[in-house]
């Protein structure tokens, strides 16, 4: 039987769903959560080289189901990885469907309210 890798006990949050992070770095940008509810969230987006140029990303809160994935190649082939129920930060392919970028907090808030009241 293959070994199953899971998060450590401290990271597991004792069975609770993993929530969207307060801060995140992705594609060279730093993201800080400004506002959220059960349906939507607003993040401020800043590139470290241009801290005065801010954008705002609005995303629908989406949840990925728990899953187990078998590693098929490499030195860890044959090992299983478990992923818990998790709120998903959007990937690049989600923009225009589940996530949007705005140049002003006012525009981002309008979209956030639209998603919240939908």
C-alpha positions as CSV (number, residue, x, y, z in Angstrom):
1,X,0.0,0.0,0.0
2,X,1.5,3.4,-0.9
3,X,2.3,6.1,1.6
4,X,-0.2,8.9,2.0
5,X,1.2,12.4,2.5
6,X,-1.1,14.9,4.3
7,X,-0.6,18.3,5.8
8,X,1.0,18.3,9.3
9,X,-1.4,18.3,12.3
10,X,-0.8,22.1,12.8
11,X,-1.6,22.9,9.1
12,X,-4.6,20.7,9.0
13,X,-6.7,23.0,11.1
14,X,-8.2,19.9,12.7
15,X,-10.6,19.2,9.9
16,X,-11.8,22.7,9.3
17,X,-11.9,24.1,5.7
18,X,-8.7,26.0,4.6
19,X,-9.8,29.6,4.1
20,X,-8.5,32.2,1.6
21,X,-5.2,33.6,2.9
22,X,-5.0,37.1,4.4
23,X,-1.8,37.7,2.3
24,X,-0.4,35.9,-0.7
25,X,2.4,36.3,-3.3
26,X,1.6,35.2,-6.8
27,X,3.1,36.0,-10.2
28,X,5.5,38.5,-8.6
29,X,2.6,40.5,-6.9
30,X,1.7,40.8,-3.3
31,X,-2.0,40.4,-2.4
32,X,-3.7,41.6,0.8
33,X,-7.2,40.7,1.7
34,X,-9.3,43.9,2.1
35,X,-12.8,42.6,2.4
36,X,-14.7,39.3,2.2
37,X,-17.9,37.4,2.9
38,X,-19.1,34.0,2.0
39,X,-19.6,34.8,-1.7
40,X,-16.8,37.2,-2.7
41,X,-13.5,38.8,-1.6
42,X,-11.4,41.9,-2.6
43,X,-7.6,41.8,-2.6
44,X,-5.3,44.7,-3.1
45,X,-2.6,43.8,-5.6
46,X,0.8,45.5,-5.5
47,X,4.1,44.8,-7.3
48,X,7.0,45.3,-5.0
49,X,8.9,47.3,-7.6
50,X,6.0,49.7,-8.1
51,X,4.3,50.1,-4.7
52,X,2.3,53.2,-5.7
53,X,0.6,51.3,-8.6
54,X,-2.2,49.4,-6.9
55,X,-4.9,47.3,-8.5
56,X,-7.8,45.4,-6.9
57,X,-8.9,41.9,-7.6
58,X,-12.4,40.7,-6.9
59,X,-13.0,37.0,-6.8
60,X,-15.9,34.7,-6.2
61,X,-15.2,32.4,-3.2
62,X,-15.0,29.0,-4.7
63,X,-14.4,25.7,-2.8
64,X,-12.4,22.7,-4.0
65,X,-13.6,19.3,-2.9
66,X,-11.2,17.1,-0.9
67,X,-9.2,14.8,-3.1
68,X,-6.4,12.3,-3.2
69,X,-4.0,12.4,-6.1
70,X,-1.5,9.7,-7.1
71,X,2.0,10.9,-8.1
72,X,2.6,9.1,-11.4
73,X,6.2,10.3,-12.2
74,X,9.5,11.1,-10.6
75,X,11.1,10.0,-7.4
76,X,7.8,10.1,-5.5
77,X,5.9,8.0,-8.1
78,X,3.3,5.7,-6.4
79,X,2.7,8.1,-3.4
80,X,-0.6,9.6,-2.7
81,X,-1.3,13.2,-1.7
82,X,-4.4,14.2,0.1
83,X,-5.9,17.7,-0.3
84,X,-8.6,19.0,2.2
85,X,-11.7,21.0,1.5
86,X,-10.2,24.4,0.6
87,X,-11.3,27.9,-0.5
88,X,-9.4,28.4,-3.8
89,X,-7.4,31.5,-4.7
90,X,-8.1,32.1,-8.5
91,X,-5.7,30.8,-11.1
92,X,-4.9,32.9,-14.2
93,X,-7.5,30.9,-16.2
94,X,-10.3,32.1,-13.8
95,X,-10.1,35.7,-14.7
96,X,-13.2,36.9,-16.5
97,X,-15.2,34.0,-15.1
98,X,-14.6,33.9,-11.3
99,X,-12.2,36.8,-10.8
100,X,-11.8,40.4,-12.1
101,X,-9.1,43.1,-11.8
102,X,-9.9,46.8,-11.3
103,X,-7.8,50.0,-11.2
104,X,-9.9,51.5,-8.4
105,X,-11.2,50.3,-5.1
106,X,-14.5,51.9,-6.0
107,X,-14.9,49.8,-9.1
108,X,-13.8,46.7,-7.2
109,X,-16.4,47.4,-4.5
110,X,-19.2,47.7,-7.1
111,X,-18.3,44.3,-8.5
112,X,-18.0,42.9,-4.9
113,X,-21.5,44.2,-4.0
114,X,-22.9,42.7,-7.3
115,X,-21.5,39.3,-6.5
116,X,-22.7,39.5,-2.9
117,X,-26.2,40.4,-3.8
118,X,-26.5,37.9,-6.6
